Amino acid sequence: MAQIKLNATYGLTGTLPAVSAANLTSIPAANLTGALPAISGASLTGISGGKVLQIQHTKHTTYRNVTSDSFVSCITVTITPASSSNTILVLGACYIGAGAVDTSVNSRVIRVVSASDVATQVLNDITGYSGNTERFEGTGSAFQWHDSPATTSAVTYDFRICSAADISSVVYNNYLVNGNQSSQITAMEISA
């Protein structure tokens, strides 16, 4: 077969035929332009888990009066995980007060999936002060929970409180005193 040699000194003209890039081993980044096609990241290296994929947040500024010794929902946030192997970091701060002396408050965060309570994170109890007229007001109940719901269904995290003393004790969620305090809860999906 005859070989044709081209002399680059005199220039090349015409259109080259389309060729496959299957045997290319190195392309300088400066030569890449335009949009790349969507590709799988399954073979990527140097990328670890633990990245925040989404954040859901709820801020509650409404005053709520609770007169129950059963847990009552005060603030919720809902998040739908992209993968069942991902975890959820739940952070919150809820302001609680009491309208009677010697009142104790119990608090917890419940994981709710498909309208069923499936997990509970018990939080520290808050106890009111003794005395004839004293009461605790605007106490911040900060909490965190790194949860593994193992689902891709919508997950609701529900902060609940109740009176620990008796049903007549008055407990307040988001008790506004000396300023504009608000209860907040945040859920962050963390990649596996």
N, CA, C and O of each residue as an XYZ file, in Angstrom:
768
protein
N       0.844     -1.177      0.000
C       0.000      0.000      0.000
C       0.882      1.231      0.000
O       1.859      1.285      0.747
N       0.575      2.187     -0.791
C       1.370      3.406     -0.900
C       1.107      4.306      0.299
O      -0.009      4.358      0.817
N       2.137      5.008      0.730
C       2.000      5.953      1.832
C       2.064      7.366      1.279
O       2.823      7.668      0.359
N       1.255      8.206      1.861
C       1.257      9.607      1.458
C       1.799     10.409      2.630
O       1.304     10.289      3.751
N       2.814     11.225      2.376
C       3.386     12.056      3.423
C       2.940     13.491      3.190
O       2.956     14.004      2.071
N       2.549     14.105      4.268
C       2.126     15.501      4.186
C       3.199     16.380      4.794
O       3.776     16.039      5.826
N       3.461     17.476      4.177
C       4.441     18.407      4.686
C       3.689     19.553      5.351
O       3.037     20.359      4.687
N       3.794     19.607      6.686
C       3.051     20.612      7.446
C       3.544     22.018      7.169
O       2.839     22.989      7.444
N       4.742     22.138      6.631
C       5.277     23.457      6.340
C       4.412     24.184      5.329
O       4.240     25.400      5.413
N       3.872     23.448      4.380
C       3.058     24.061      3.338
C       1.579     24.108      3.712
O       0.748     24.596      2.946
N       1.263     23.593      4.902
C      -0.111     23.667      5.387
C      -0.954     22.504      4.942
O      -0.697     21.860      3.925
N      -1.953     22.260      5.729
C      -2.927     21.220      5.426
C      -4.240     21.898      5.098
O      -4.653     22.830      5.788
N      -4.874     21.450      4.085
C      -6.160     22.019      3.719
C      -7.190     20.915      3.606
O      -6.851     19.734      3.527
N      -8.435     21.309      3.599
C      -9.503     20.335      3.449
C     -10.090     19.931      4.801
O      -9.683     20.435      5.847
N     -11.025     19.039      4.757
C     -11.713     18.574      5.956
C     -11.281     17.157      6.274
O     -11.302     16.274      5.416
N     -10.892     16.956      7.518
C     -10.520     15.614      7.951
C     -11.783     14.819      8.250
O     -12.787     15.395      8.669
N     -11.750     13.525      8.044
C     -12.933     12.717      8.357
C     -13.124     12.605      9.864
O     -12.166     12.736     10.626
N     -14.353     12.363     10.294
C     -14.638     12.158     11.711
C     -13.965     10.880     12.164
O     -14.045      9.849     11.496
N     -13.297     10.960     13.314
C     -12.608      9.780     13.842
C     -13.071      9.525     15.270
O     -13.618     10.410     15.929
N     -12.847      8.320     15.729
C     -13.209      7.952     17.094
C     -12.139      8.446     18.061
O     -10.953      8.462     17.732
N     -12.564      8.845     19.245
C     -11.629      9.273     20.285
C     -11.342      8.142     21.261
O     -10.800      8.376     22.341
N     -11.702      6.915     20.889
C     -11.572      5.782     21.802
C     -10.132      5.529     22.221
O      -9.904      5.047     23.330
N      -9.157      5.835     21.380
C      -7.768      5.546     21.715
C      -7.003      6.748     22.249
O      -5.792      6.668     22.450
N      -7.682      7.847     22.478
C      -7.008      9.011     23.045
C      -6.658      8.729     24.504
O      -7.468      8.178     25.249
N      -5.458      9.105     24.902
C      -5.029      8.864     26.282
C      -4.833     10.153     27.058
O      -4.826     10.122     28.289
N      -4.678     11.252     26.404
C      -4.434     12.496     27.116
C      -4.920     13.668     26.271
O      -4.545     13.806     25.107
N      -5.746     14.494     26.862
C      -6.216     15.702     26.193
C      -5.949     16.859     27.144
O      -6.459     16.852     28.265
N      -5.176     17.843     26.738
C      -4.930     18.998     27.617
C      -6.238     19.725     27.939
O      -7.090     19.903     27.068
N      -6.386     20.141     29.194
C      -7.603     20.812     29.626
C      -7.888     22.061     28.800
O      -9.047     22.417     28.589
N      -6.837     22.726     28.335
C      -7.018     23.945     27.535
C      -7.721     23.663     26.215
O      -8.285     24.572     25.605
N      -7.692     22.405     25.766
C      -8.319     22.054     24.502
C      -9.775     21.621     24.654
O     -10.444     21.331     23.662
N     -10.260     21.576     25.880
C     -11.649     21.171     26.104
C     -12.526     22.416     26.161
O     -12.266     23.322     26.953
N     -13.547     22.467     25.342
C     -14.502     23.566     25.351
C     -15.903     22.995     25.222
O     -16.087     21.834     24.855
N     -16.870     23.816     25.525
C     -18.255     23.386     25.377
C     -18.731     22.556     26.556
O     -18.011     22.384     27.539
N     -19.934     22.052     26.451
C     -20.546     21.275     27.534
C     -20.153     19.809     27.421
O     -20.136     19.238     26.330
N     -19.839     19.215     28.558
C     -19.546     17.788     28.589
C     -20.842     17.005     28.702
O     -21.809     17.502     29.278
N     -20.882     15.808     28.174
C     -22.097     15.002     28.321
C     -22.251     14.520     29.756
O     -21.270     14.445     30.497
N     -23.477     14.195     30.149
C     -23.719     13.644     31.478
C     -23.072     12.274     31.562
O     -23.278     11.426     30.695
N     -22.283     12.062     32.620
C     -21.609     10.773     32.795
C     -21.818     10.280     34.213
O     -22.175     11.059     35.097
N     -21.603      9.020     34.433
C     -21.695      8.438     35.766
C     -20.465      8.828     36.579
O     -19.352      8.867     36.053
N     -20.668      9.114     37.849
C     -19.547      9.427     38.738
C     -19.087      8.220     39.526
O     -18.337      8.371     40.490
N     -19.515      7.015     39.143
C     -19.222      5.804     39.910
C     -17.731      5.528     40.021
O     -17.288      4.959     41.018
N     -16.944      5.918     39.017
C     -15.512      5.618     39.040
C     -14.665      6.786     39.522
O     -13.437      6.701     39.498
N     -15.286      7.865     39.956
C     -14.519      9.008     40.431
C     -13.792      8.661     41.717
O     -14.316      7.924     42.552
N     -12.592      9.187     41.878
C     -11.825      8.969     43.094
C     -11.571     10.306     43.768
O     -11.702     11.364     43.152
N     -11.205     10.243     45.040
C     -10.888     11.468     45.776
C     -12.113     12.233     46.245
O     -11.987     13.373     46.692
N     -13.291     11.637     46.156
C     -14.513     12.282     46.624
C     -15.082     11.422     47.735
O     -15.427     10.261     47.516
N     -15.179     11.985     48.915
C     -15.677     11.211     50.055
C     -17.112     11.602     50.375
O     -17.620     12.603     49.869
N     -17.768     10.799     51.226
C     -19.140     11.082     51.649
C     -19.169     12.203     52.673
O     -18.156     12.857     52.918
N     -20.313     12.417     53.258
C     -20.439     13.422     54.291
C     -20.794     14.802     53.777
O     -20.659     15.779     54.514
N     -21.237     14.914     52.555
C     -21.613     16.203     51.992
C     -23.093     16.477     52.267
O     -23.914     15.559     52.260
N     -23.420     17.734     52.507
C     -24.812     18.126     52.728
C     -25.508     18.204     51.377
O     -25.103     18.972     50.504
N     -26.559     17.406     51.210
C     -27.278     17.353     49.938
C     -28.470     18.299     49.887
O     -28.789     18.845     48.831
N     -29.131     18.495     51.031
C     -30.269     19.417     51.074
C     -30.507     19.849     52.510
O     -30.110     19.174     53.460
N     -31.163     20.988     52.641
C     -31.486     21.539     53.956
C     -32.956     21.954     53.951
O     -33.412     22.629     53.029
N     -33.688     21.549     54.978
C     -35.066     21.983     55.179
C     -35.142     22.680     56.542
O     -34.533     22.223     57.509
N     -35.881     23.773     56.613
C     -35.886     24.589     57.832
C     -37.296     25.092     58.122
O     -38.045     25.444     57.211
N     -37.641     25.120     59.399
C     -38.917     25.681     59.835
C     -38.663     26.642     60.988
O     -37.913     26.336     61.916
N     -39.296     27.807     60.918
C     -39.219     28.796     61.997
C     -40.622     29.005     62.532
O     -41.563     29.230     61.771
N     -40.754     28.930     63.848
C     -42.074     28.992     64.483
C     -42.129     30.226     65.377
O     -41.380     30.318     66.350
N     -42.995     31.160     65.063
C     -43.088     32.387     65.860
C     -44.432     32.515     66.566
O     -44.711     33.531     67.202
N     -45.257     31.489     66.454
C     -46.586     31.549     67.055
C     -46.550     31.026     68.489
O     -45.950     29.988     68.769
N     -47.186     31.746     69.373
C     -47.285     31.358     70.785
C     -48.216     30.152     70.904
O     -49.293     30.141     70.309
N     -47.808     29.142     71.666
C     -48.639     27.943     71.840
C     -48.762     27.613     73.319
O     -47.765     27.583     74.040
N     -49.987     27.366     73.768
C     -50.281     27.032     75.157
C     -50.594     25.542     75.239
O     -51.528     25.075     74.588
N     -49.827     24.787     76.032
C     -50.012     23.346     76.169
C     -50.417     23.041     77.607
O     -49.688     23.381     78.539
N     -51.559     22.410     77.796
C     -52.011     22.038     79.143
C     -52.272     20.545     79.179
O     -53.344     20.102     79.591
N     -51.299     19.784     78.752
C     -51.493     18.345     78.658
C     -50.295     17.615     79.241
O     -49.161     18.085     79.143
N     -50.553     16.462     79.850
C     -49.451     15.619     80.289
C     -49.115     14.577     79.227
O     -48.314     13.674     79.468
N     -49.729     14.705     78.049
C     -49.363     13.906     76.878
C     -48.602     14.814     75.915
O     -48.859     16.017     75.860
N     -47.671     14.246     75.159
C     -46.837     15.049     74.278
C     -47.661     15.686     73.162
O     -48.509     15.047     72.539
N     -47.379     16.981     72.931
C     -48.083     17.778     71.933
C     -47.055     18.317     70.941
O     -45.999     18.813     71.335
N     -47.371     18.215     69.662
C     -46.483     18.718     68.617
C     -46.385     20.237     68.678
O     -47.397     20.929     68.786
N     -45.149     20.751     68.608
C     -44.951     22.195     68.661
C     -44.309     22.764     67.407
O     -44.643     23.874     66.991
N     -43.383     22.013     66.792
C     -42.746     22.486     65.574
C     -42.219     21.269     64.809
O     -41.681     20.336     65.405
N     -42.379     21.291     63.486
C     -41.954     20.148     62.673
C     -41.164     20.616     61.458
O     -41.264     21.767     61.036
N     -40.378     19.699     60.909
C     -39.700     19.918     59.634
C     -39.742     18.587     58.886
O     -39.580     17.526     59.487
N     -39.962     18.649     57.562
C     -40.059     17.442     56.744
C     -38.977     17.462     55.677
O     -38.710     18.494     55.061
N     -38.350     16.286     55.467
C     -37.292     16.142     54.476
C     -37.447     14.779     53.806
O     -37.816     13.803     54.460
N     -37.167     14.710     52.513
C     -37.252     13.447     51.776
C     -35.848     13.055     51.320
O     -35.307     13.671     50.401
N     -35.245     12.030     51.951
C     -33.882     11.633     51.591
C     -33.791     11.121     50.154
O     -34.715     10.473     49.663
N     -32.677     11.414     49.484
C     -32.443     10.944     48.117
C     -32.014      9.482     48.107
O     -32.209      8.788     47.109
N     -31.434      9.010     49.204
C     -30.969      7.621     49.292
C     -31.246      7.092     50.694
O     -31.150      7.830     51.675
N     -31.588      5.814     50.783
C     -31.868      5.219     52.090
C     -30.599      5.028     52.919
O     -30.686      4.753     54.116
N     -29.429      5.168     52.308
C     -28.188      5.045     53.066
C     -27.705      6.387     53.621
O     -26.747      6.426     54.393
N     -28.353      7.474     53.239
C     -27.982      8.786     53.756
C     -28.532      8.983     55.160
O     -29.499      8.333     55.558
N     -27.905      9.887     55.907
C     -28.355     10.194     57.256
C     -28.934     11.603     57.297
O     -28.762     12.389     56.365
N     -29.619     11.907     58.388
C     -30.229     13.223     58.569
C     -29.708     13.823     59.867
O     -29.785     13.197     60.924
N     -29.179     15.036     59.781
C     -28.764     15.775     60.967
C     -29.867     16.772     61.295
O     -30.182     17.654     60.496
N     -30.451     16.619     62.482
C     -31.550     17.480     62.916
C     -31.025     18.402     64.017
O     -30.485     17.941     65.022
N     -31.189     19.691     63.816
C     -30.767     20.695     64.793
C     -31.966     21.565     65.126
O     -32.781     21.862     64.252
N     -32.081     21.974     66.375
C     -33.196     22.839     66.730
C     -32.962     23.571     68.032
O     -32.115     23.198     68.843
N     -33.727     24.610     68.205
C     -33.765     25.364     69.456
C     -35.202     25.813     69.645
O     -35.734     26.575     68.837
N     -35.826     25.341     70.706
C     -37.220     25.667     70.967
C     -37.330     26.354     72.313
O     -36.760     25.894     73.303
N     -38.050     27.437     72.346
C     -38.195     28.213     73.577
C     -39.431     27.760     74.330
O     -40.518     27.644     73.763
N     -39.245     27.507     75.620
C     -40.303     26.941     76.442
C     -40.423     27.752     77.723
O     -39.427     28.227     78.268
N     -41.641     27.901     78.190
C     -41.886     28.577     79.458
C     -42.972     27.869     80.229
O     -43.604     26.949     79.709
N     -43.202     28.284     81.469
C     -44.250     27.684     82.294
C     -45.065     28.781     82.948
O     -44.533     29.800     83.389
N     -46.366     28.552     83.001
C     -47.267     29.537     83.574
C     -47.655     29.232     85.005
O     -48.533     29.895     85.558
N     -47.025     28.247     85.617
C     -47.327     27.892     86.999
C     -46.031     27.519     87.696
O     -45.077     27.079     87.054
N     -45.998     27.696     89.013
C     -44.792     27.353     89.763
C     -44.658     25.838     89.854
O     -45.632     25.099     89.709
N     -43.438     25.397     90.096
C     -43.135     23.976     90.269
C     -43.627     23.124     89.100
O     -44.088     21.999     89.291
N     -43.526     23.657     87.922
C     -43.918     22.914     86.727
C     -42.683     22.327     86.058
O     -41.660     22.998     85.922
N     -42.787     21.101     85.652
C     -41.709     20.473     84.894
C     -42.181     20.241     83.458
O     -43.365     20.018     83.207
N     -41.237     20.297     82.531
C     -41.563     20.102     81.128
C     -40.715     18.961     80.581
O     -39.504     18.927     80.798
N     -41.336     18.041     79.882
C     -40.607     17.005     79.158
C     -40.625     17.363     77.679
O     -41.611     17.900     77.174
N     -39.523     17.061     76.983
C     -39.458     17.366     75.552
C     -38.783     16.219     74.824
O     -37.963     15.500     75.396
N     -39.134     16.056     73.558
C     -38.533     15.018     72.725
C     -38.735     15.347     71.262
O     -39.583     16.163     70.900
N     -37.932     14.691     70.420
C     -38.100     14.802     68.980
C     -38.492     13.420     68.477
O     -37.858     12.421     68.819
N     -39.529     13.370     67.670
C     -40.047     12.107     67.142
C     -39.805     12.075     65.631
O     -40.048     13.063     64.938
N     -39.325     10.934     65.127
C     -39.246     10.733     63.675
C     -40.557     10.104     63.228
O     -40.969      9.068     63.749
N     -41.210     10.739     62.256
C     -42.495     10.265     61.747
C     -42.338      9.935     60.268
O     -41.920     10.782     59.478
N     -42.677      8.696     59.895
C     -42.666      8.268     58.503
C     -44.025      7.645     58.214
O     -44.467      6.754     58.939
N     -44.686      8.106     57.165
C     -46.009      7.585     56.782
C     -46.986      7.625     57.953
O     -47.695      6.653     58.214
N     -47.017      8.752     58.651
C     -47.945      9.013     59.759
C     -47.726      8.115     60.960
O     -48.591      8.049     61.834
N     -46.586      7.414     61.037
C     -46.298      6.555     62.185
C     -45.043      7.044     62.895
O     -44.030      7.343     62.263
N     -45.131      7.121     64.235
C     -43.966      7.471     65.033
C     -43.039      6.261     65.054
O     -43.397      5.218     65.599
N     -41.856      6.389     64.467
C     -40.986      5.224     64.352
C     -39.693      5.335     65.154
O     -38.981      4.342     65.300
N     -39.379      6.493     65.666
C     -38.182      6.635     66.491
C     -38.323      7.865     67.369
O     -38.997      8.828     67.006
N     -37.678      7.821     68.529
C     -37.769      8.924     69.478
C     -36.387      9.294     69.983
O     -35.594      8.424     70.342
N     -36.106     10.578     70.009
C     -34.898     11.094     70.644
C     -35.370     11.872     71.866
O     -35.925     12.963     71.738
N     -35.145     11.303     73.062
C     -35.584     11.961     74.293
C     -34.604     13.071     74.623
O     -33.390     12.866     74.603
N     -35.128     14.236     74.924
C     -34.300     15.388     75.246
C     -34.292     15.615     76.752
O     -35.038     14.969     77.488
N     -33.454     16.525     77.202
C     -33.384     16.827     78.624
C     -34.681     17.442     79.106
O     -35.288     18.272     78.428
N     -35.098     17.015     80.302
C     -36.264     17.636     80.917
C     -35.873     19.019     81.432
O     -34.719     19.257     81.787
N     -36.834     19.913     81.467
C     -36.617     21.268     81.970
C     -37.523     21.445     83.174
O     -38.724     21.191     83.082
N     -36.981     21.870     84.283
C     -37.766     21.989     85.513
C     -37.923     23.450     85.884
O     -36.970     24.226     85.811
N     -39.144     23.826     86.288
C     -39.411     25.193     86.708
C     -38.885     25.463     88.106
O     -38.541     24.536     88.839
N     -38.826     26.729     88.468
C     -38.350     27.139     89.789
C     -39.465     27.029     90.813
O     -40.645     27.117     90.475
N     -39.080     26.836     92.064
C     -40.057     26.835     93.159
C     -40.309     28.265     93.613
O     -39.493     29.156     93.374
N     -41.422     28.471     94.256
C     -41.731     29.795     94.794
C     -43.185     30.139     94.559
O     -43.897     29.435     93.843
N     -43.618     31.221     95.165
C     -45.019     31.608     95.063
C     -45.365     32.210     93.717
O     -46.451     31.969     93.192
N     -44.466     32.983     93.155
C     -44.794     33.666     91.895
C     -43.774     33.403     90.805
O     -43.951     33.869     89.680
N     -42.705     32.665     91.105
C     -41.672     32.462     90.108
C     -42.108     31.428     89.073
O     -42.896     30.527     89.358
N     -41.592     31.581     87.911
C     -41.792     30.609     86.852
C     -40.632     30.758     85.867
O     -39.948     31.781     85.874
N     -40.409     29.787     85.052
C     -39.308     29.915     84.090
C     -39.888     30.348     82.759
O     -40.931     29.860     82.324
N     -39.184     31.282     82.118
C     -39.705     31.901     80.905
C     -38.618     31.943     79.841
O     -37.470     32.287     80.123
N     -38.987     31.596     78.635
C     -38.077     31.754     77.511
C     -36.834     30.893     77.595
O     -35.777     31.297     77.111
N     -36.930     29.708     78.202
C     -35.785     28.818     78.291
C     -35.546     28.163     76.940
O     -36.470     27.601     76.350
N     -34.335     28.229     76.453
C     -34.027     27.618     75.168
C     -33.698     26.144     75.330
O     -32.821     25.781     76.114
N     -34.385     25.311     74.604
C     -34.112     23.876     74.608
C     -33.458     23.528     73.275
O     -34.140     23.197     72.305
N     -32.119     23.608     73.238
C     -31.393     23.297     72.012
C     -31.176     21.795     71.922
O     -30.970     21.134     72.940
N     -31.220     21.255     70.718
C     -31.050     19.818     70.549
C     -30.425     19.510     69.201
O     -30.448     20.324     68.277
N     -29.861     18.304     69.115
C     -29.351     17.791     67.843
C     -29.531     16.286     67.831
O     -29.505     15.635     68.876
N     -29.713     15.740     66.637
C     -29.927     14.307     66.473
C     -29.397     13.918     65.104
O     -29.889     14.407     64.087
N     -28.393     13.038     65.068
C     -27.885     12.511     63.803
C     -28.578     11.175     63.591
O     -28.222     10.176     64.218
N     -29.560     11.159     62.712
C     -30.464     10.032     62.561
C     -30.189      9.259     61.274
O     -29.705      9.819     60.290
N     -30.501      7.978     61.294
C     -30.388      7.112     60.109
C     -31.762      6.527     59.801
O     -32.059      5.412     60.229
N     -32.606      7.253     59.070
C     -33.977      6.777     58.851
C     -34.088      5.604     57.886
O     -35.115      4.925     57.882
N     -33.066      5.335     57.062
C     -33.049      4.206     56.118
C     -34.307      4.161     55.245
O     -34.953      3.120     55.128
N     -34.642      5.286     54.644
C     -35.821      5.364     53.788
C     -35.634      6.473     52.762
O     -34.822      7.380     52.950
N     -36.397      6.390     51.675
C     -36.467      7.498     50.719
C     -37.858      8.127     50.748
O     -38.197      8.942     49.890
N     -38.657      7.745     51.739
C     -39.965      8.370     51.941
C     -39.776      9.665     52.730
O     -38.751      9.868     53.380
N     -40.774     10.525     52.662
C     -40.728     11.769     53.419
C     -40.642     11.464     54.914
O     -41.379     10.623     55.430
N     -39.737     12.156     55.599
C     -39.526     11.976     57.030
C     -39.818     13.305     57.719
O     -39.295     14.344     57.318
N     -40.650     13.270     58.752
C     -40.957     14.466     59.530
C     -40.324     14.336     60.901
O     -40.458     13.309     61.566
N     -39.632     15.387     61.318
C     -39.074     15.444     62.676
C     -39.942     16.417     63.464
O     -40.098     17.580     63.092
N     -40.498     15.918     64.552
C     -41.534     16.615     65.302
C     -41.047     16.871     66.729
O     -40.859     15.929     67.499
N     -40.841     18.155     67.087
C     -40.478     18.524     68.456
C     -41.757     18.604     69.276
O     -42.677     19.343     68.927
N     -41.817     17.833     70.379
C     -43.022     17.767     71.203
C     -42.687     18.055     72.658
O     -41.599     17.732     73.132
N     -43.638     18.667     73.362
C     -43.482     18.919     74.792
C     -44.748     18.507     75.524
O     -45.818     18.374     74.929
N     -44.602     18.307     76.831
C     -45.762     18.073     77.690
C     -45.428     18.525     79.094
O     -44.261     18.680     79.457
N     -46.461     18.732     79.870
C     -46.302     19.047     81.284
C     -46.007     17.748     82.020
O     -46.728     16.762     81.869
N     -44.952     17.753     82.810
C     -44.591     16.540     83.531
C     -45.269     16.456     84.887
O     -45.242     15.405     85.528
N     -45.870     17.535     85.326
C     -46.451     17.557     86.665
C     -47.884     17.033     86.663
O     -48.162     15.969     87.216
N     -48.778     17.772     86.047
C     -50.161     17.333     85.931
C     -50.820     18.111     84.808
O     -50.252     19.073     84.292
N     -52.001     17.698     84.436
C     -52.654     18.274     83.262
C     -53.021     19.739     83.433
O     -53.245     20.436     82.444
N     -53.086     20.224     84.688
C     -53.465     21.621     84.903
C     -52.282     22.569     84.763
O     -52.479     23.780     84.665
N     -51.061     22.047     84.751
C     -49.902     22.914     84.597
C     -49.845     23.445     83.168
O     -50.048     22.704     82.206
N     -49.570     24.717     83.048
C     -49.548     25.356     81.733
C     -48.107     25.430     81.238
O     -47.221     25.919     81.939
N     -47.888     24.942     80.029
C     -46.570     24.983     79.412
C     -46.705     25.739     78.096
O     -47.688     25.580     77.373
N     -45.714     26.556     77.799
C     -45.766     27.361     76.587
C     -44.617     26.982     75.665
O     -43.485     26.810     76.115
N     -44.902     26.854     74.398
C     -43.865     26.726     73.384
C     -43.726     28.065     72.701
O     -44.715     28.738     72.411
N     -42.466     28.451     72.444
C     -42.180     29.736     71.831
C     -42.664     30.871     72.713
O     -43.351     31.787     72.262
N     -42.295     30.791     73.963
C     -42.708     31.798     74.938
C     -41.910     33.069     74.706
O     -40.704     33.095     74.954
N     -42.551     34.103     74.243
C     -41.882     35.347     73.896
C     -41.758     36.236     75.125
O     -42.760     36.660     75.700
N     -40.530     36.511     75.518
C     -40.306     37.369     76.675
C     -39.007     38.143     76.435
O     -38.009     37.574     75.993
N     -39.032     39.429     76.727
C     -37.850     40.278     76.570
C     -37.240     40.185     75.171
O     -36.020     40.115     75.026
N     -38.061     40.184     74.181
C     -37.540     40.126     72.823
C     -38.376     39.220     71.948
O     -39.355     38.623     72.397
N     -37.976     39.126     70.695
C     -38.733     38.351     69.721
C     -38.048     37.010     69.484
O     -37.384     36.818     68.465
N     -38.209     36.092     70.417
C     -37.609     34.769     70.288
C     -38.456     33.904     69.374
O     -39.663     34.113     69.250
N     -37.825     32.936     68.739
C     -38.567     32.023     67.876
C     -37.964     30.639     67.972
O     -36.752     30.487     68.118
N     -38.814     29.632     67.889
C     -38.348     28.250     67.854
C     -38.035     27.886     66.414
O     -38.745     28.292     65.493
N     -36.948     27.104     66.220
C     -36.531     26.729     64.875
C     -36.057     25.288     64.865
O     -35.532     24.782     65.857
N     -36.251     24.637     63.729
C     -35.758     23.267     63.560
C     -35.273     23.105     62.113
O     -35.922     23.556     61.169
N     -34.120     22.452     61.964
C     -33.482     22.285     60.668
C     -33.129     20.817     60.461
O     -32.630     20.160     61.375
N     -33.384     20.307     59.271
C     -32.997     18.941     58.906
C     -32.075     19.017     57.698
O     -32.394     19.670     56.705
N     -30.923     18.342     57.788
C     -29.946     18.340     56.693
C     -29.662     16.901     56.279
O     -29.337     16.060     57.117
N     -29.787     16.624     54.989
C     -29.459     15.291     54.487
C     -27.952     15.226     54.217
O     -27.398     16.073     53.517
N     -27.297     14.197     54.790
C     -25.860     14.010     54.655
C     -25.621     12.765     53.812
O     -26.168     11.702     54.105
N     -24.802     12.891     52.762
C     -24.538     11.737     51.890
C     -23.741     10.672     52.623
O     -22.922     10.984     53.488
N     -23.981      9.421     52.277
C     -23.295      8.295     52.940
C     -21.838      8.233     52.518
O     -21.101      7.356     52.970
